[in-house]
């Protein structure tokens, strides 16, 4: 019978599979409550193989943290359209992608932010930097009020997105279907887009 360690799977692929399994377990249980045995069961490998690739749980956490930061930064930092309306729509689409297609990433992010971990701080700071750059771009193009506070223009939409991510389980109790469904994501996106475009954009 083919075993995990000799099925032709590369070392890098095994590491990614272990990391992805750890991410899912961390997102549900948190890092402090998760054991290597739980990760091993989720990944379908032995604890020894995890130790071979990562050495310790702390190094697994570091790998997951780095992956989460990369996924979020890559998704959110791509250049925006020059049109203010299209830019707001594009940002909404990116957040929608993270919430619907990267559920474990955003659930783990919520835990990091609430716990105030160094990785959570790094993600938050990266999002602030990205958001300020994007709103400065819009301000420079004349798409915003001349006296707009770029920092708060970036922070307010981010609070809406992160608040929804952190409170997702509570939102589900007030919606007719889960927040991650396409219908509810589109409904939320329309509401946020209207709020941002009427509150911070000109015309």
Helices and strands as residue ranges (DSSP letters): G 4-6, H 11-29, H 36-43, H 47-54, H 57-77, H 84-101, H 103-115, H 118-140, H 150-166, H 168-174, H 182-199
